[in-house]
Amino acid sequence: MIITPPESNEQHADAAGGRAHFLQVFLSQRSQMEALVSRRVGCRATAADLVQDLFLRFWRRPLVQVEELSTYLLRCAGNIAIDHLRSEGARVRSSEAWLPEQQDNQGSEPQAALEAGNDLRHVEAALRSLPERTRQIFLLNRIHGRKYAQIAKAMGLSQSAVEKHMMRALEACKASLREPSPRKAP
């Protein structure tokens, strides 16, 4: 039989009480967190998965004292949605980078594939140079298929503001295709 010092029992009780409090607050905020994430990513199933991942992240690490746990959890949920959108955008850009090579392997004309690859690089560079919010709106619309109204609601903007961001993004993409590409010496 192992006897632990009294302070260990108190620490264990505090940790167990902290976990119970965390679980209670998390469960009470879960529907709000899922709604927030769903508005941002546009998919309820993905939102549920991301909120579950958030729970696991907190559950696996030592408890951290914060002033208002419910507010902190909502902020973390918003951040995890943004992280997800960024990683999706990176995944899309990565897969698009392979398209010219795949087309070439399917018997496409090599010059057309080279030009398409150059165009894609110019557009990617233009998108990277955009402000974060403008780029995020563009990706939500063009990659994830979200309507302007959905994006406006998810990001807390007016539909007019979303339209203006899209106009900027599209103009940047068009301008990048109009610019002559610098020729490299053989």
C-alpha positions as CSV (number, residue, x, y, z in Angstrom):
1,M,0.0,0.0,0.0
2,I,1.4,3.4,-1.0
3,I,0.6,6.4,1.2
4,T,1.0,9.8,-0.5
5,P,1.7,13.0,1.3
6,P,-1.4,15.2,2.0
7,E,-0.3,17.9,-0.4
8,S,-0.3,15.3,-3.3
9,N,-3.9,14.4,-2.5
10,E,-4.8,18.1,-2.5
11,Q,-3.0,18.7,-5.8
12,H,-4.7,15.7,-7.3
13,A,-8.1,16.9,-6.0
14,D,-7.4,20.4,-7.5
15,A,-6.4,18.8,-10.9
16,A,-9.5,16.6,-10.9
17,G,-11.7,19.6,-9.9
18,G,-10.0,21.7,-12.7
19,R,-10.6,19.0,-15.2
20,A,-14.3,18.7,-14.1
21,H,-14.7,22.5,-14.4
22,F,-13.0,22.4,-17.9
23,L,-15.3,19.6,-19.0
24,Q,-18.4,21.4,-17.7
25,V,-17.5,24.7,-19.4
26,F,-16.4,23.0,-22.7
27,L,-19.6,21.0,-22.9
28,S,-21.7,24.2,-22.2
29,Q,-19.8,26.1,-25.0
30,R,-19.6,23.2,-27.5
31,S,-22.6,24.2,-29.6
32,Q,-21.5,27.8,-29.7
33,M,-17.9,26.8,-30.7
34,E,-19.3,24.4,-33.4
35,A,-21.6,27.2,-34.8
36,L,-18.7,29.6,-34.9
37,V,-16.3,27.2,-36.6
38,S,-19.1,26.0,-39.0
39,R,-19.8,29.6,-40.1
40,R,-16.1,30.1,-40.8
41,V,-15.3,26.9,-42.6
42,G,-18.8,26.3,-44.1
43,C,-19.2,22.7,-43.1
44,R,-20.9,21.4,-39.9
45,A,-19.0,18.0,-40.0
46,T,-15.7,19.7,-40.3
47,A,-16.6,22.1,-37.5
48,A,-17.5,19.2,-35.2
49,D,-14.2,17.5,-36.0
50,L,-12.2,20.7,-35.4
51,V,-14.0,21.3,-32.0
52,Q,-13.3,17.7,-31.0
53,D,-9.6,18.2,-31.9
54,L,-9.6,21.4,-29.8
55,F,-11.0,19.4,-26.8
56,L,-8.3,16.8,-27.2
57,R,-5.6,19.4,-27.4
58,F,-6.8,20.9,-24.1
59,W,-7.4,17.5,-22.4
60,R,-3.9,16.2,-23.2
61,R,-2.0,19.1,-21.8
62,P,-1.7,20.5,-18.2
63,L,-4.5,22.8,-17.2
64,V,-3.8,26.5,-17.7
65,Q,-5.5,29.1,-15.6
66,V,-7.3,31.7,-17.6
67,E,-9.6,34.4,-16.4
68,E,-12.7,33.5,-18.4
69,L,-12.5,29.9,-19.8
70,S,-15.7,30.1,-21.9
71,T,-14.4,33.2,-23.8
72,Y,-11.0,31.7,-24.1
73,L,-12.5,28.5,-25.7
74,L,-14.5,30.5,-28.2
75,R,-11.4,32.5,-29.2
76,C,-9.5,29.2,-29.6
77,A,-12.3,27.8,-31.7
78,G,-12.1,30.8,-34.0
79,N,-8.4,30.4,-34.3
80,I,-8.6,26.7,-35.1
81,A,-11.1,27.5,-37.9
82,I,-8.6,30.1,-39.3
83,D,-5.8,27.5,-39.1
84,H,-7.9,25.0,-40.9
85,L,-8.7,27.4,-43.7
86,R,-5.0,28.3,-44.0
87,S,-4.0,24.6,-44.2
88,E,-6.7,23.9,-46.8
89,G,-5.5,26.8,-48.9
90,A,-1.9,25.5,-48.7
91,R,-3.2,22.0,-49.6
92,V,-5.0,23.4,-52.6
93,R,-2.0,25.5,-53.7
94,S,0.2,22.4,-53.4
95,S,-2.1,20.2,-55.4
96,E,-2.5,22.9,-58.1
97,A,1.3,23.1,-58.4
98,W,1.2,19.5,-59.7
99,L,-1.5,20.2,-62.4
100,P,0.8,21.3,-65.2
101,E,3.0,18.2,-64.7
102,Q,0.0,15.9,-64.7
103,Q,-1.3,17.5,-67.9
104,D,2.1,17.0,-69.5
105,N,2.1,13.4,-68.6
106,Q,-1.3,13.0,-70.2
107,G,0.1,14.0,-73.6
108,S,-0.7,17.8,-73.4
109,E,1.4,20.0,-75.6
110,P,4.6,20.9,-73.6
111,Q,4.5,24.6,-74.4
112,A,0.9,24.9,-73.2
113,A,1.7,23.1,-70.0
114,L,4.7,25.4,-69.4
115,E,2.6,28.5,-70.0
116,A,-0.1,27.2,-67.7
117,G,2.5,26.6,-65.0
118,N,3.9,30.1,-65.4
119,D,0.4,31.6,-65.3
120,L,-0.3,29.6,-62.1
121,R,2.9,30.8,-60.5
122,H,2.0,34.4,-61.3
123,V,-1.5,34.1,-59.9
124,E,-0.1,32.4,-56.8
125,A,2.4,35.2,-56.3
126,A,-0.4,37.8,-56.7
127,L,-2.6,36.0,-54.2
128,R,0.3,35.8,-51.7
129,S,0.8,39.5,-52.0
130,L,-2.8,40.3,-51.0
131,P,-3.8,41.2,-47.5
132,E,-4.7,38.1,-45.4
133,R,-8.4,38.9,-45.2
134,T,-8.7,39.5,-49.0
135,R,-6.8,36.2,-49.7
136,Q,-9.0,34.4,-47.2
137,I,-12.2,35.7,-48.8
138,F,-10.9,34.8,-52.3
139,L,-10.1,31.2,-51.2
140,L,-13.5,30.8,-49.4
141,N,-15.2,31.8,-52.6
142,R,-13.1,30.3,-55.4
143,I,-11.7,27.2,-53.7
144,H,-14.4,26.3,-51.1
145,G,-17.4,27.5,-53.2
146,R,-18.9,29.8,-50.6
147,K,-21.3,32.5,-51.6
148,Y,-20.5,36.2,-50.8
149,A,-23.4,36.2,-48.2
150,Q,-22.0,33.1,-46.4
151,I,-18.5,34.7,-46.3
152,A,-19.9,38.0,-45.0
153,K,-21.8,36.3,-42.2
154,A,-18.8,34.0,-41.3
155,M,-16.3,36.9,-41.2
156,G,-18.6,39.5,-39.7
157,L,-18.5,41.8,-42.7
158,S,-21.0,43.3,-45.0
159,Q,-21.6,41.6,-48.4
160,S,-20.5,44.8,-50.0
161,A,-17.1,44.6,-48.2
162,V,-16.7,40.9,-49.4
163,E,-17.5,42.0,-52.9
164,K,-14.8,44.7,-52.7
165,H,-12.2,42.2,-51.4
166,M,-13.1,39.9,-54.2
167,M,-12.8,42.6,-56.8
168,R,-9.3,43.4,-55.5
169,A,-8.3,39.8,-55.5
170,L,-9.6,39.2,-59.1
171,E,-7.9,42.4,-60.3
172,A,-4.6,41.3,-58.8
173,C,-4.9,37.9,-60.5
174,K,-5.8,39.5,-63.9
175,A,-2.9,42.0,-63.5
176,S,-0.5,39.2,-62.8
177,L,-1.4,37.5,-66.0
178,R,-1.0,40.7,-68.1
179,E,2.5,41.3,-66.8
180,P,5.1,39.9,-69.2
181,S,7.1,37.1,-67.6
182,P,10.8,37.5,-67.4
183,R,12.7,35.2,-69.7
184,K,15.5,33.1,-68.2
185,A,18.6,32.7,-70.1
186,P,19.2,29.2,-71.3
